[in-house]
């Protein structure tokens, strides 16, 4: 089962995301601050991270940059989730080094497809790097 960490400070958004993702067959952990997210990512293994940009303490961009600098976490796909407009969200994603973004609100089926695609892409990159191709 693929595991996903949600770093999002809104309990209601966390509950909605957890419900949708668990229903689709993913194992889910949630934390509400960037600091907790970094710690949890270092101590556990995730196939994907959903990261809110607006977090208390360090923001999502700082969390993303910190995780992408570490050898043990840099290959985990990170998707920003935010209600910001798409142009701003695209800019934030690029600047932070994230792998993509999902704007809120989102359509359920497309949301799950985007999550599954990001995990599939990660797997293919890891397979290529292990085989030397």
PyMOL commands that set and color helices and strands:
alter all, ss='L'
color gray80, all
select helices_A, chain A and resi 11-23+34-43+60-69+86-96+108-131
alter helices_A, ss='H'
color red, helices_A
select strands_A, chain A and resi 3-7+27-31+48-52+77-82+100-103
alter strands_A, ss='S'
color yellow, strands_A
deselect
rebuild
show_as cartoon
